[in-house]
Amino acid sequence: MPILANSPHARDVAFHLHPQTDLSEHEQIGPHIMDRGDGIYVYDDEGNQYIEGLSGLWCASLGFSEKRLVEAATQQLNKLPFYHGFAHKVSMPVIDLAERLVNISPKSVTKAFFTNSGSEANDSQIKIVWYYNNVLERPEKKKIISRKGAYHGITVASGSLTGLSYAHKKFDLPIANFLHVDPPHHYHYAADGESEEAFAARQINELEKLILEEGPETVAAYIAEPVMGAGGVILPPKTYFNKLQVVLKKYDILFIVDEVICGFGRTGNMFGSDTYNLTPDMVTCAKALSAAYQPIGAVLVSDNIYQVLVSGSKSIGTFGTGFTYSGHPVPAAVALETLNIYEDCDIVQQVKNISPHFLERLNEFGAHPLVGEARGVGLIGAVELVKDKDTRLNFNPGLKVGPWVVRRAAEHGLIVRALINDTIAFCPPLIINDEQIDDMFDRFANAMDDAISMVNGI
């Protein structure tokens, strides 16, 4: 449809610079304006209903109409709409949230530092890693290893951790001291006949070789998502993390676990670290921490790291990092109430109850002629579209087959997202039920049926 003059769509094109959007294409097609939400559904400005199959951006874990969170924000706005955390100041919601968050997190972490997003949290992780090694008088130990396809944020530093080309091209990223290794994707990276365990061993051997080539005295940290999200919903192969943690400990390399997508029940446990038996030195949280109703992120650190930060602060006179809105009382109050809801509805058990049906319906797409692999855990999953199932050959990216399927899914009332390799991701609100799961995948099946005709016409 043409963009009508003076419409909201025209004003958006005229004045709004969109994030993570093809700006040239946007000038031609304009925005898709969302107007309201109800449970797992959102409605656009023309009244069309959509199942939000990605929880917005992996984040709206309690859907789009949770009144308890609206009330928590309203009460805090009326009581104390803002206060900061600088120079010993704090508000009660921040104290309560820090205690609550540490108590439900992996046992290896003991302190919480608040930010406004996952990007800021991982940016802060980098600064803490560098600060930590400077205080320990190891100024050369600064390199951080990430993985190709990983998503850890989009600031200059966290964008350097991210292993996706669109986050780097034309931005002069990554900056120095960031290294990237192959992702643990057995489907694409394993040799013919190579088991998951053998593949994991080979990957970790290659990692150790890189550490030795760079010099262990220069490698400070390794960061990983328990399940890689934006990189294609890639699950770790068997024994991968067990072997990884042995190597990190051997060379005194800090382990940062990015739980931005996996945290708060998504994988069938409170944290992905619980699902995959991880012992992190540092944890990054955001997104479902507040069910996306307010912007907030968190950095969680071990007591060992905290004591080094105390030592550095004592010598300098302050711990010289933080943001105006670090520990803002309104997002903190909403996050605290989000954790209350998770406890009240036993969100982990809820995911465990419905995950089998979600995964059953997801895995059925593995038989589809355009699907190379269907994969998932808990309530997160994906199907990867391929040109040739036997050779696992992806479509030419220029054909944009994945984005085409996403557009067709929207025509059928479903919002999903296309990732690299034409991988279509699912991450529905944790409140979804079995009937809604069936509806979601039925709508997707209609789009996939449409795709067969489209691909045959290429």
Secondary structure, 3 states (H helix, E strand, C coil): CCCCCCCHHHHHHHHCCCCCCCHHHHHHHCCCCEEEEECCEEEECCCCEEEECCHHHHCCCCCCCCHHHHHHHHHHHHHCCCCCCHHHCCCHHHHHHHHHHHHHCCCCCCEEEEECCHHHHHHHHHHHHHHHHHHCCCCCCCEEEEECCCCCCCCHHHHHHCCCHHHCCCCCCCCCCEEEECCCCHHHHCCCCCCHHHHHHHHHHHHHHHHHHHCHHHEEEEEECCCECCCCCECCCCCHHHHHHHHHHHCCCEEEEECCCCCCCCCCCCCHHHHCCCCCCEEEECHHHCCCCCCCEEEEECHHHHHHHHHHHHHHCCCCCCCCCCCCHHHHHHHHHHHHHHHHCCHHHHHHHHHHHHHHHHHHHHHCCCEEEEEEECCEEEEEECCECCCCECCCHHHCHHHHHHHHHHHCCEECEEEHHHEEEECCCCCCCHHHHHHHHHHHHHHHHHHHHHHHCC
